[in-house]
Amino acid sequence: MAEPGPFRSPASAVRLSGRLLCWCLATAMASAVVDAFLHPAPGWWGAVWLLPWWLTCATALAWAALRAREKADRPPPQGGARSDWEQAA
């Protein structure tokens, strides 16, 4: 029986971190638009609008590490199965 929860397998962790990366990037772009066009006056805004960009960098690194682990855990092809690159050559 499969384990319940969001981290059932490395593939689901990669998918979850990829979604988080997309949402962080969208939030970062939205905060940049607000900063560029509305010029918010509060003093705390200068630090807050950078937060989504830092989160985007952190989630990109996490996604890259999880994706590399997922690819390393994948078993090699069996027998005569050839990769697309070998077939193209």
CNS distance restraints for C-alpha pairs under 8 A (distance, minus, plus):
assign (resid   2 and name CA) (resid   8 and name CA) 7.12 0.50 0.50
assign (resid   3 and name CA) (resid   8 and name CA) 5.56 0.50 0.50
assign (resid   4 and name CA) (resid   8 and name CA) 6.42 0.50 0.50
assign (resid   6 and name CA) (resid  12 and name CA) 6.71 0.50 0.50
assign (resid   6 and name CA) (resid  13 and name CA) 7.11 0.50 0.50
assign (resid   6 and name CA) (resid  16 and name CA) 7.70 0.50 0.50
assign (resid   7 and name CA) (resid  12 and name CA) 5.85 0.50 0.50
assign (resid   7 and name CA) (resid  13 and name CA) 5.37 0.50 0.50
assign (resid   8 and name CA) (resid  12 and name CA) 6.38 0.50 0.50
assign (resid   8 and name CA) (resid  13 and name CA) 7.70 0.50 0.50
assign (resid   9 and name CA) (resid  13 and name CA) 6.54 0.50 0.50
assign (resid  10 and name CA) (resid  14 and name CA) 6.20 0.50 0.50
assign (resid  10 and name CA) (resid  66 and name CA) 7.29 0.50 0.50
assign (resid  10 and name CA) (resid  69 and name CA) 7.90 0.50 0.50
assign (resid  10 and name CA) (resid  70 and name CA) 5.94 0.50 0.50
assign (resid  11 and name CA) (resid  15 and name CA) 6.17 0.50 0.50
assign (resid  11 and name CA) (resid  70 and name CA) 6.58 0.50 0.50
assign (resid  12 and name CA) (resid  16 and name CA) 6.00 0.50 0.50
assign (resid  13 and name CA) (resid  17 and name CA) 6.08 0.50 0.50
assign (resid  13 and name CA) (resid  66 and name CA) 7.25 0.50 0.50
assign (resid  14 and name CA) (resid  18 and name CA) 6.03 0.50 0.50
assign (resid  14 and name CA) (resid  63 and name CA) 6.12 0.50 0.50
assign (resid  14 and name CA) (resid  66 and name CA) 5.68 0.50 0.50
assign (resid  14 and name CA) (resid  67 and name CA) 5.92 0.50 0.50
assign (resid  14 and name CA) (resid  70 and name CA) 7.76 0.50 0.50
assign (resid  15 and name CA) (resid  19 and name CA) 6.27 0.50 0.50
assign (resid  16 and name CA) (resid  20 and name CA) 6.26 0.50 0.50
assign (resid  17 and name CA) (resid  21 and name CA) 6.06 0.50 0.50
assign (resid  17 and name CA) (resid  59 and name CA) 6.72 0.50 0.50
assign (resid  17 and name CA) (resid  62 and name CA) 7.12 0.50 0.50
assign (resid  17 and name CA) (resid  63 and name CA) 5.45 0.50 0.50
assign (resid  18 and name CA) (resid  22 and name CA) 6.31 0.50 0.50
assign (resid  18 and name CA) (resid  59 and name CA) 7.94 0.50 0.50
assign (resid  18 and name CA) (resid  60 and name CA) 7.95 0.50 0.50
assign (resid  18 and name CA) (resid  63 and name CA) 6.08 0.50 0.50
assign (resid  19 and name CA) (resid  23 and name CA) 6.29 0.50 0.50
assign (resid  20 and name CA) (resid  24 and name CA) 6.07 0.50 0.50
assign (resid  20 and name CA) (resid  59 and name CA) 6.99 0.50 0.50
assign (resid  21 and name CA) (resid  25 and name CA) 6.14 0.50 0.50
assign (resid  21 and name CA) (resid  56 and name CA) 5.90 0.50 0.50
assign (resid  21 and name CA) (resid  59 and name CA) 5.36 0.50 0.50
assign (resid  21 and name CA) (resid  60 and name CA) 6.13 0.50 0.50
assign (resid  21 and name CA) (resid  63 and name CA) 7.62 0.50 0.50
assign (resid  22 and name CA) (resid  26 and name CA) 6.17 0.50 0.50
assign (resid  23 and name CA) (resid  27 and name CA) 6.13 0.50 0.50
assign (resid  24 and name CA) (resid  28 and name CA) 6.06 0.50 0.50
assign (resid  24 and name CA) (resid  52 and name CA) 5.81 0.50 0.50
assign (resid  24 and name CA) (resid  53 and name CA) 7.40 0.50 0.50
assign (resid  24 and name CA) (resid  55 and name CA) 6.36 0.50 0.50
assign (resid  24 and name CA) (resid  56 and name CA) 5.18 0.50 0.50
assign (resid  24 and name CA) (resid  59 and name CA) 7.92 0.50 0.50
assign (resid  25 and name CA) (resid  29 and name CA) 6.16 0.50 0.50
assign (resid  25 and name CA) (resid  52 and name CA) 7.10 0.50 0.50
assign (resid  25 and name CA) (resid  53 and name CA) 7.06 0.50 0.50
assign (resid  25 and name CA) (resid  56 and name CA) 5.61 0.50 0.50
assign (resid  26 and name CA) (resid  30 and name CA) 6.17 0.50 0.50
assign (resid  27 and name CA) (resid  31 and name CA) 6.14 0.50 0.50
assign (resid  27 and name CA) (resid  52 and name CA) 6.13 0.50 0.50
assign (resid  28 and name CA) (resid  32 and name CA) 6.21 0.50 0.50
assign (resid  28 and name CA) (resid  49 and name CA) 7.36 0.50 0.50
assign (resid  28 and name CA) (resid  50 and name CA) 7.52 0.50 0.50
assign (resid  28 and name CA) (resid  51 and name CA) 7.79 0.50 0.50
assign (resid  28 and name CA) (resid  52 and name CA) 4.65 0.50 0.50
assign (resid  28 and name CA) (resid  53 and name CA) 5.31 0.50 0.50
assign (resid  28 and name CA) (resid  56 and name CA) 7.53 0.50 0.50
assign (resid  29 and name CA) (resid  33 and name CA) 6.25 0.50 0.50
assign (resid  30 and name CA) (resid  34 and name CA) 6.28 0.50 0.50
assign (resid  31 and name CA) (resid  35 and name CA) 6.11 0.50 0.50
assign (resid  31 and name CA) (resid  49 and name CA) 5.50 0.50 0.50
assign (resid  31 and name CA) (resid  52 and name CA) 7.79 0.50 0.50
assign (resid  32 and name CA) (resid  36 and name CA) 6.01 0.50 0.50
assign (resid  32 and name CA) (resid  49 and name CA) 6.91 0.50 0.50
assign (resid  33 and name CA) (resid  37 and name CA) 5.99 0.50 0.50
assign (resid  33 and name CA) (resid  38 and name CA) 7.88 0.50 0.50
assign (resid  34 and name CA) (resid  38 and name CA) 5.31 0.50 0.50
assign (resid  34 and name CA) (resid  39 and name CA) 6.89 0.50 0.50
assign (resid  34 and name CA) (resid  40 and name CA) 7.56 0.50 0.50
assign (resid  35 and name CA) (resid  39 and name CA) 5.01 0.50 0.50
assign (resid  35 and name CA) (resid  40 and name CA) 6.36 0.50 0.50
assign (resid  35 and name CA) (resid  49 and name CA) 7.40 0.50 0.50
assign (resid  40 and name CA) (resid  45 and name CA) 6.77 0.50 0.50
assign (resid  41 and name CA) (resid  45 and name CA) 7.34 0.50 0.50
assign (resid  44 and name CA) (resid  48 and name CA) 6.30 0.50 0.50
assign (resid  45 and name CA) (resid  49 and name CA) 5.92 0.50 0.50
assign (resid  46 and name CA) (resid  50 and name CA) 7.13 0.50 0.50
assign (resid  47 and name CA) (resid  51 and name CA) 6.87 0.50 0.50
assign (resid  48 and name CA) (resid  52 and name CA) 7.95 0.50 0.50
assign (resid  49 and name CA) (resid  53 and name CA) 7.85 0.50 0.50
assign (resid  50 and name CA) (resid  54 and name CA) 6.52 0.50 0.50
assign (resid  51 and name CA) (resid  55 and name CA) 6.24 0.50 0.50
assign (resid  52 and name CA) (resid  56 and name CA) 6.02 0.50 0.50
assign (resid  53 and name CA) (resid  57 and name CA) 6.40 0.50 0.50
assign (resid  54 and name CA) (resid  58 and name CA) 6.29 0.50 0.50
assign (resid  55 and name CA) (resid  59 and name CA) 6.02 0.50 0.50
assign (resid  56 and name CA) (resid  60 and name CA) 6.00 0.50 0.50
assign (resid  57 and name CA) (resid  61 and name CA) 6.34 0.50 0.50
assign (resid  58 and name CA) (resid  62 and name CA) 6.28 0.50 0.50
assign (resid  59 and name CA) (resid  63 and name CA) 5.93 0.50 0.50
assign (resid  60 and name CA) (resid  64 and name CA) 6.10 0.50 0.50
assign (resid  61 and name CA) (resid  65 and name CA) 6.21 0.50 0.50
assign (resid  62 and name CA) (resid  66 and name CA) 6.15 0.50 0.50
assign (resid  63 and name CA) (resid  67 and name CA) 5.94 0.50 0.50
assign (resid  64 and name CA) (resid  68 and name CA) 6.08 0.50 0.50
assign (resid  65 and name CA) (resid  69 and name CA) 6.23 0.50 0.50
assign (resid  66 and name CA) (resid  70 and name CA) 6.11 0.50 0.50
assign (resid  67 and name CA) (resid  71 and name CA) 6.20 0.50 0.50
assign (resid  68 and name CA) (resid  72 and name CA) 6.12 0.50 0.50
assign (resid  69 and name CA) (resid  73 and name CA) 6.16 0.50 0.50
assign (resid  70 and name CA) (resid  74 and name CA) 6.46 0.50 0.50
assign (resid  77 and name CA) (resid  81 and name CA) 5.86 0.50 0.50
assign (resid  77 and name CA) (resid  82 and name CA) 7.46 0.50 0.50
assign (resid  82 and name CA) (resid  86 and name CA) 6.11 0.50 0.50
assign (resid  82 and name CA) (resid  87 and name CA) 6.54 0.50 0.50
assign (resid  83 and name CA) (resid  87 and name CA) 6.35 0.50 0.50
assign (resid  84 and name CA) (resid  88 and name CA) 6.09 0.50 0.50
assign (resid  85 and name CA) (resid  89 and name CA) 6.35 0.50 0.50
